[in-house]
Amino acid sequence: MKNINWLDHFVNLLVVILGITVAYTLNNIREDNKTRILQNTYVQSMIDDIEIDIKELDSLITNDSISLALLDRVLSIEEKPLGDDSLQLILSSISSFEVFSSRNITYESIKSSG
């Protein structure tokens, strides 16, 4: 019967367990870093989308304020009547209200990625 070196087998088992544990830990760290980078990318992209939306809303507010001032001019009884050309120009600018459409590209990307 052959003598079995249990200490050698135990050391080899510990080396294998330690190697698997280290590899698993390093893989988790790498995945966490990937997730953190992806989160930061999504957050920055959402901030960019919101900033663009704010600029567009500011522009729409400015344009709508001008259109409302023109509408007040048309509806004002106190001032002298406007000519047909002026009235047509004012009404065409008032009727061209723009519609706000928010940027939700990042949100849709996050939804589709799970």
C-alpha positions as CSV (number, residue, x, y, z in Angstrom):
1,M,0.0,0.0,0.0
2,K,1.2,3.4,-1.0
3,N,1.6,6.2,1.6
4,I,-0.6,9.2,0.8
5,N,0.8,12.6,1.5
6,W,-2.3,14.3,2.9
7,L,-0.5,17.5,3.6
8,D,0.5,17.9,0.0
9,H,-3.1,17.2,-1.1
10,F,-4.4,19.7,1.4
11,V,-2.0,22.4,0.2
12,N,-2.9,21.8,-3.4
13,L,-6.6,22.1,-2.5
14,L,-6.0,25.4,-0.6
15,V,-4.1,26.7,-3.6
16,V,-7.0,25.9,-6.0
17,I,-9.6,27.4,-3.6
18,L,-7.4,30.5,-3.1
19,G,-7.0,30.8,-6.9
20,I,-10.7,30.5,-7.6
21,T,-11.5,33.0,-4.9
22,V,-9.0,35.6,-6.2
23,A,-10.2,35.2,-9.7
24,Y,-13.9,35.5,-8.6
25,T,-13.0,38.6,-6.6
26,L,-11.1,40.3,-9.4
27,N,-14.0,39.5,-11.8
28,N,-16.5,41.1,-9.4
29,I,-14.3,44.2,-9.1
30,R,-14.0,44.4,-12.9
31,E,-17.8,44.1,-13.3
32,D,-18.5,46.7,-10.6
33,N,-16.2,49.1,-12.4
34,K,-18.0,48.5,-15.7
35,T,-21.3,49.1,-14.0
36,R,-20.1,52.3,-12.4
37,I,-18.8,53.6,-15.7
38,L,-22.1,52.8,-17.4
39,Q,-24.0,54.5,-14.6
40,N,-21.8,57.6,-14.9
41,T,-22.3,57.6,-18.7
42,Y,-26.1,57.4,-18.3
43,V,-26.2,60.1,-15.7
44,Q,-24.1,62.5,-17.8
45,S,-26.2,61.7,-20.8
46,M,-29.4,62.4,-18.9
47,I,-27.9,65.7,-17.7
48,D,-27.1,66.6,-21.3
49,D,-30.6,65.8,-22.4
50,I,-32.1,67.9,-19.6
51,E,-29.9,70.9,-20.4
52,I,-30.9,70.7,-24.1
53,D,-34.6,70.5,-23.0
54,I,-34.1,73.6,-20.8
55,K,-32.6,75.5,-23.7
56,E,-35.5,74.5,-25.9
57,L,-38.1,75.4,-23.3
58,D,-36.4,78.8,-22.8
59,S,-36.6,79.4,-26.5
60,L,-40.2,78.4,-26.6
61,I,-41.1,80.6,-23.7
62,T,-39.4,83.6,-25.4
63,N,-41.2,82.9,-28.7
64,D,-44.5,82.4,-27.0
65,S,-44.1,85.7,-25.0
66,I,-43.6,87.5,-28.3
67,S,-46.6,85.8,-29.8
68,L,-48.7,86.7,-26.7
69,A,-47.6,90.3,-26.9
70,L,-48.7,90.3,-30.6
71,L,-52.0,88.8,-29.7
72,D,-52.5,91.4,-27.0
73,R,-51.9,94.0,-29.7
74,V,-54.5,92.4,-31.9
75,L,-57.1,92.2,-29.2
76,S,-56.4,95.6,-27.8
77,I,-59.4,97.9,-28.4
78,E,-57.6,101.1,-27.2
79,E,-55.0,101.2,-29.9
80,K,-55.7,102.1,-33.5
81,P,-56.8,99.3,-35.8
82,L,-54.2,97.3,-37.7
83,G,-54.0,97.0,-41.4
84,D,-54.8,93.8,-43.1
85,D,-51.2,93.0,-43.9
86,S,-50.1,93.6,-40.3
87,L,-53.0,91.6,-39.0
88,Q,-52.3,88.7,-41.3
89,L,-48.6,88.7,-40.3
90,I,-49.4,88.8,-36.6
91,L,-52.0,86.0,-36.9
92,S,-49.6,83.8,-38.9
93,S,-46.8,84.2,-36.4
94,I,-49.3,83.5,-33.5
95,S,-50.6,80.3,-35.3
96,S,-47.1,78.9,-35.6
97,F,-46.7,77.8,-32.0
98,E,-44.0,75.2,-31.6
99,V,-44.6,72.0,-29.6
100,F,-42.1,70.9,-27.0
101,S,-40.8,67.4,-27.3
102,S,-38.5,66.3,-24.6
103,R,-35.4,64.3,-25.3
104,N,-35.8,60.9,-23.8
105,I,-33.1,59.0,-25.8
106,T,-31.2,58.1,-22.6
107,Y,-34.3,57.1,-20.8
108,E,-35.3,54.8,-23.6
109,S,-31.8,53.4,-23.8
110,I,-31.8,52.6,-20.0
111,K,-35.3,50.9,-20.4
112,S,-34.2,48.8,-23.3
113,S,-30.9,47.7,-21.5
114,G,-32.8,46.5,-18.5
